[in-house]
Amino acid sequence: MILRGRLFVIVFSLFVLISLAGGQDFNLLIKEYEAKYNKDPRDPDTVFNLLVLYGAIGNLEKLYEYYNILNKIDPNYLKKNIRSNLKNNSEDIFNLYKIAFSYYFLGEVDKAIYYFNKLSLLRPKDDWIMSYLAYLHYLKGNYNEVEALVNKGLEINRDNEALHALRCALYLKKGNYLLALKEYFITMNIVQKKGYKNIWEILRGLR
C-alpha cells in the first residue's frame, strides 16, 4: 500500500508538471514581450523571444519579421550570442522552444531535433511542433520521417502551410510533379488567406 501510494504521488506530480509545462499562454507572453519591444526595440533578447513565440503559434510571417529585425540590430546574435539561451535548464515549454530554436540557428540540427522531440512529448497534438521536426528531418535527408510527421500533422490541422510546403518538396524529390503542383497551390491558398507574402521566401530565408 505504501509503495502504491508513493507511485500515485510520483505519477500525479509528473502529470502536474506536464500540465503546467504545456499550459503556457503564448498570446499573453507575446503581449508582454511586444510591450517590452515597444519600450526598447533594440534589445536582441526581446526580439528573439518574440521570434520564438510567434514560431510557437505558427505565425511564420511574424517570425520572419523578427528574424530580420534581429539580424539588423545584432548580426552576431544568431551566430554566437544566442548561446546564452542554452544556459537556462528550465523545462518550461517556452524555454524548451528557445533552446530548440537556438540550436537550429546555430546549425546544430540533431540537438534542435532532440528539444523539439521533448516539446512533442509535452504537446503531442501540436501540429507546429511536428512541422519544425519535419523540417529539421528534411534538412538531414530523413525523408521517411518527414513524410510520417507531415501525414500526422495534417491529420490534426489541414491548414498548416509549412506541412503542405514540405509535402510539396517531398513530391518533387520523388518526381511526382502533378502532386507537387497540387500541394503548391494548396500551400499558396493557405498563405494568401493568412496574408503572408511568400511562404517559400520565409522558409528559404530561415536557413
N, C-alpha and C positions, 0 to 999 in steps of 0.2 A: 504493500500500500504506500509506503514511504517513497519507494522508487517510482511508482506510478504517479504519485503526487509531484515529485520533482520533475518527471518527464513532462507533465502537464504544464508546469511553471515555465520550463525551458521552451516548449513549443509555443505557449501563449506569448512569452517575451519576444520570441522571434517574429511571431505574427504582428505584434505591436510595432516592432522596429521596421518591418517591411511596410506596414501600412503607413507609418509616419514618413518613411523614405519615399514612398510612391505617391504621397498625397500633397506634395508641394504645389502651390498655386503659382504657376509661371506667369499668369497675367498680372497678378499682384506684384511679383518681382519685377516684371517689365515696367510697370508704372513707377516702382521705386527707383529703378536704375535710369529710366527716362528722365525722372526729376533730377537725379544726380548729373546726368549728361547735360541737361539744360543749364545747370549751375556751372559745370566745368566740362565743356565739350572736348577738352584736350587731355583728359585723363584716360590713358590707354586701358587700364584695368576695367573701368566702367564700360568703355566701348566693347571690350572683349566679352564682358558679361552679357551685354545686350546681344551681341553676335550669337553667343551660346543659347540664350533664352529664346531668341527668335528661331534658331535652329531646332530647339526642343519642341516648339509648337508647329514646326513645319512651314514657317514663313520664309522661304528661300530668298525672296526679294529683299526683305529687311536684313536678313543675314548677310547677303552680298553687299548691301548698302553699308553696313557697319564694318564689314571686312575691308572695303575700300577706304573708309574713313580711318580705320586703324592703321592701314599701310601708309596713309598720308601723314598722320601725326607721329607715328613711330615705326619707321620702316624695318627696324630690327626686332620688333615685338614678337612677331610670329616666327622669327628665325632663332632668337636667343632668349629674349626677356620672358617669353611665355613659360619658361621652365619654372618660374616662381610658383605657377599654379600647381605644380606637381608635388610641392612640399606639404600641401594640406591633405591629410589622410582621412578626412571625414568621409563617411559612407553615405551622406545625404545625397539625394538624386541630382541636385543642381551641381554639387561638387564633382560627382562622377561624370556628368556631362562635360564639365570644364576640363577634367583630366583627359577624357576621351578625345575631345576636340583638340586639346593641346598636343597630344601625341600625333594626331592626324596632321596638323600643320607642321610639326617637326619632322614629318616623313617617317615616323615610327609606326607603320601601319599595323603590325602584329599587336603592339601594345594598345593601339586605338581599338582594335577588334576585341581585345580582352576586356576593356572597360565598357564598350557598347554591349558585350555579352552580359556583363554584370548588370547593366541597365535593363536588358531584356528579361532578366530574372525578376527584377522588381516591377517591370511593366510589360508583361508578356503579350499584351494586346495592343501595344503601341506600334502602329504601322510606320512611324517615322524612325524609330529605333531600328526597325527592320530595314528601312531604306538606307540608313547610314551603314549598317552592317553589310548590306548587299553591295553598296558602292565600294566599300573597302575590300570586299572579296573580289569585286570586279577588277580593282587595281592590281590584285595579286594573281589574277587569272583563274580564280576558283569558280568557274562558270556554272558548275552543277550546284554549288552552294548559293550562288547568286539567283539562279532560277528558282530554287526552293524557297528562298526568302521573298523573292518577288511574288511568287504564287501565294504564299502565306499572307503577305502584307495586303495584297489586292483582295483577298477574301474578307479582310477587315475594312478596307477603305478603297473602293473602286476609283476614287477621285484623287489618288495620290500621284501627282505628276512625276515625281522622281522615280517611282516604281515603274510607271509606264515608259519613262525615258530609258531606264535600264533594260526593260523587256525589249524595247526597240533596238538597243545596242546588241543584245543577245541574238536577236533575229538576224541582224546584219552580220554578226560573227558566223552564224550558221548558213548564211547565204539565202535566207528566207526573206527576200526583198519585199514581196507583197505584204507579208505580215508585219515587217518592219515599218512599211509605209502606213499601214493601218494604225500601229502604235504611235507613230509620229503624229498623225492627225488627232488621235485621242489626247496625246500629251499637249499639243498646241491648243486644243479646245479647252482643256482644264486651265492651262496657263492664261488664256485670254479671259476666261471667266474670273480668274483671280487678279487680273490686271497686271500680270508680270510682263516685262518687256521681252525677254528671251530666256527660256529655261536652259538652252544649250550654252549660251554665254555665261550663265551663272555656274553651271556645272564645270565648264572648262576653266572659268576664272578662279575657281576654288582649288585648283590643282597646279 
